Amino acid sequence: MNPANYLVLSGLLFAIGSVGVLVRRNAIVVFMCVELMLNAVNLSLVTFSRIHGNLEGQVIAFFVMVVAAAEVVIGLAIILTIFRTRRSASIDDVNLLKY
Amino acid sequence: MSAAPVVLAATLPPPQTPPVEYSSISPILIVLGLAFVGILVEAFAASSARRAIQPVLAVLGFVAAFVAVVLLHSRRATLVSGALAIDGPTLFMQGTILLFAVLAVMLVAERRLDSSGGAIVAAAAITPGEPGSTAMQTSKAMQTEVYPLMAFSVAGMLLFVGSNDLLVMFIALEILSLPLYLLCGLARRRRLLSQEAALKYFLLGAFSSAFFLYGVAMIYGFAGTVRLGEIADATGTVGENDLYLYLGVALLAVGFFFKIGAAPFHSWTPDVYQGAPTPITAFMAAGTKVAAFGALLRVFYVALGGLRWDWRPVIWGVAILTMIVGAVLALTQRDIKRMLAYSAIAHAGFLLVGLAGTNADGLSGSMFYLVTYGFTTIAAFAVVSLVRTGDGEASDLSQWQGLGRTSPMLAGIFAFLLLALAGIPLTSGFTGKFAVFQAAISGDATPLVVVALVCSAVAAFFYVRVIVLMFFSDPPADGPVVVTQPSLTYATAGVGAIVTLLLGVVPQPLLDLASHAAASGFVR
C-alpha cells in the first residue's frame, strides 16, 4: 500500500486537531486536540521512517510520546487550578487579561 | 514514491554508543545538576531553611556554569555524534542566558518589598476567595520550587541554543517551556490573572510546539535526517519532495515566531507578561528571547542557508508586521507591564531585521542586541516591581504620574531605561540598534531599515510619554508607595542600568566579543 496515504491521514488528523483547538471551549478538550496533533505527527514520522528506510523517525516518535506525557502533567495541573478557582474549565471564562 | 524494504532490527548493524564529551557540555550538566540538587533540598530541608538555601544554590550553580562557558571559549566542535554543537554563537548565548538567570534569581529571591514575602505565592494550590487564602497572601512562606523550575528552564535554554539536531531542539524547547508555564501561575498577588496567564501560555505554547513538531516531521520527510548539516546538504539537491521542505520550513517558523513573540503569533505575549509574577516576566523576556533567537539563527543559517532567497521575503514580512504591531499597539496601553510586553514584540521585530541581513554582521549584531535588550528589560521590570500600592504593584500608568517628584532617583533610572529601549544615543539600545541596522543595510535590506527607523520613532513616542507622565504631572493624592530600603531588586535594577550605560558609552569590547564569536560561524 502506498505510504503516502498515511501522510494524508496524518495531515487530516493534524487539521482536525488544530480546528478543535480553535473552536472548542473546554480547556480539557482543547488540550486533547493538541495531543491529537502530536499523535498525527507521530504517524507521519513513522511513515517517513518507512519511506526512507531508516529508524530515526520511529525514535523521534518515542521521544514525542514522552514529551506529550510530560505536557499532560503540567497542563492538567494548570487546568485544575483554574477549575478550582472558577468552577469552570471553559476558556471563554478566562477573560480578565485584555487590552 | 516507492516504499523501501521493511526495516528490521536484525538487518541493521548493532548500535554503537555515541561518545559523550562531558567536559564540553558541562554548562548544561551543571545547570541540570543544580536543578536536581534543588529538588533534593525541597525534599529534605525545612521550609524556612529552603528560602535561604535555594537562591544561594541557584546563583552558585549559574555562576559555575558561566565559568564553565568561559573556560570553553575557544572550543569549536560537534558533540554527541553531531546532536549538539559548541561554537562561538552557542557559547556567547549560553553565557548571556546564564547572566540573565543570575539577575532573575536575584529578583525572585527578593523578600523585602512589602509586609508579605516576595513576588512568589506561598503555595500554588491556594484558591483565591477561600477561607484562609488572605492569610496565605501575607504569609512569609514561598513556593521555593521556583528555583529548581528556573534551573530546568535555563538548562533547556542552554540546550536549545546548542542543539544541532531538530529532535534535540524540540526536546530542549519543551524543557525550557514546560517549567515556564508553571512559573507564570505563581504570582502572590492577583492570583486570578496569574493563573489565567499560565493557562493561556500553556495552551498556546502547546499548540505552537505541535506546529514546530509537524515541521520537524516534514523536514525529516524531505531530508531523511534531522541533523541540521545533513538537511543543508539535502536542500542543495533538486528533488521531488520539495513540498515537504517548504511545508516543514513554514511550520518550523511558526514555532519559532511564537517563541520570540513575532506577529502574527504574538497574541500571548501581553497577557502572559502582565499576568506572570514580575521577576518571572523579566526572566522570560530576556532569557527566552535569547534562547529562541539562538535556535532560530542556527536553523536558518545552518540548515536552511541554501534557501535564503526563499525565506528572506517571509522574514521581511514578519519583521515589518512585528515592528508595526509592537510599536502601534504599545501606544494604546494603560498597563505598564503590557506596554513593556508590546515593546518586547517591537524588539523582536528589530532583531528579525538583523536576520534579514543574512550575513555574518547580522549574526554578531543580533547577538549584541540580545545582550543589550536583556539587561535593559530585566532592569525595567525590576523598577516596575518597586512601585507598589497596597494591592501589589502599581501597574496602571495613571499611578505613575508625578513619580519623578516623589522619588526622583527611581524615576530617573526608569526614564534612562526607557530611553535605552527607545534607542537614544549613549545608551546600549542605540548601539544595539545601530549594529543590527548597519548589518541589514550591508545585506541589501535598506527598505526594511527605513521601516524599522519609522517604528523606532513611533515607539520612542510611548516611552517618552511615560517619562513626561512621571516628571511633568502632579502626583495623585493616593499615589503608590515606592520601596526605599536597599534590596536585591535595587541591586538588579542598578546592574542593569549600569550595563545599559556602559554598553552605550564603550560598546567596543562586547562588539568585538560578539563579532569574534560570530566570525567562526556555526559549526555543522
HADDOCK unambig.tbl for C-alpha pairs under 7 A between the chains (distance, minus, plus):
assign (segid A and resid 3 and name CA) (segid B and resid 3 and name CA) 6.90 0.50 0.50
assign (segid A and resid 31 and name CA) (segid B and resid 203 and name CA) 6.87 0.50 0.50
assign (segid A and resid 34 and name CA) (segid B and resid 206 and name CA) 6.77 0.50 0.50
assign (segid A and resid 34 and name CA) (segid B and resid 207 and name CA) 5.93 0.50 0.50
assign (segid A and resid 34 and name CA) (segid B and resid 210 and name CA) 6.97 0.50 0.50
assign (segid A and resid 37 and name CA) (segid B and resid 210 and name CA) 6.28 0.50 0.50
assign (segid A and resid 38 and name CA) (segid B and resid 210 and name CA) 5.76 0.50 0.50
assign (segid A and resid 41 and name CA) (segid B and resid 213 and name CA) 6.97 0.50 0.50
assign (segid A and resid 41 and name CA) (segid B and resid 214 and name CA) 5.48 0.50 0.50
assign (segid A and resid 41 and name CA) (segid B and resid 217 and name CA) 6.64 0.50 0.50
assign (segid A and resid 44 and name CA) (segid B and resid 217 and name CA) 6.68 0.50 0.50
assign (segid A and resid 45 and name CA) (segid B and resid 217 and name CA) 5.49 0.50 0.50
assign (segid A and resid 48 and name CA) (segid B and resid 221 and name CA) 5.21 0.50 0.50
assign (segid A and resid 50 and name CA) (segid B and resid 3 and name CA) 6.86 0.50 0.50
assign (segid A and resid 50 and name CA) (segid B and resid 4 and name CA) 6.70 0.50 0.50
assign (segid A and resid 50 and name CA) (segid B and resid 6 and name CA) 6.90 0.50 0.50
assign (segid A and resid 51 and name CA) (segid B and resid 3 and name CA) 5.01 0.50 0.50
assign (segid A and resid 51 and name CA) (segid B and resid 4 and name CA) 5.66 0.50 0.50
assign (segid A and resid 52 and name CA) (segid B and resid 4 and name CA) 6.52 0.50 0.50
assign (segid A and resid 52 and name CA) (segid B and resid 224 and name CA) 5.88 0.50 0.50
assign (segid A and resid 53 and name CA) (segid B and resid 4 and name CA) 5.49 0.50 0.50
assign (segid A and resid 53 and name CA) (segid B and resid 5 and name CA) 6.82 0.50 0.50
assign (segid A and resid 53 and name CA) (segid B and resid 7 and name CA) 6.02 0.50 0.50
assign (segid A and resid 60 and name CA) (segid B and resid 167 and name CA) 6.67 0.50 0.50
assign (segid A and resid 74 and name CA) (segid B and resid 178 and name CA) 6.85 0.50 0.50
assign (segid A and resid 75 and name CA) (segid B and resid 202 and name CA) 6.81 0.50 0.50
assign (segid A and resid 78 and name CA) (segid B and resid 198 and name CA) 6.90 0.50 0.50
assign (segid A and resid 78 and name CA) (segid B and resid 199 and name CA) 6.17 0.50 0.50
assign (segid A and resid 79 and name CA) (segid B and resid 199 and name CA) 6.72 0.50 0.50
assign (segid A and resid 81 and name CA) (segid B and resid 125 and name CA) 6.84 0.50 0.50
assign (segid A and resid 82 and name CA) (segid B and resid 195 and name CA) 6.36 0.50 0.50
assign (segid A and resid 84 and name CA) (segid B and resid 127 and name CA) 6.74 0.50 0.50
assign (segid A and resid 85 and name CA) (segid B and resid 127 and name CA) 5.47 0.50 0.50
assign (segid A and resid 85 and name CA) (segid B and resid 128 and name CA) 6.55 0.50 0.50
assign (segid A and resid 94 and name CA) (segid B and resid 196 and name CA) 5.98 0.50 0.50
assign (segid A and resid 96 and name CA) (segid B and resid 193 and name CA) 6.57 0.50 0.50
assign (segid A and resid 97 and name CA) (segid B and resid 193 and name CA) 6.63 0.50 0.50
assign (segid A and resid 97 and name CA) (segid B and resid 271 and name CA) 5.63 0.50 0.50
assign (segid A and resid 98 and name CA) (segid B and resid 271 and name CA) 6.80 0.50 0.50
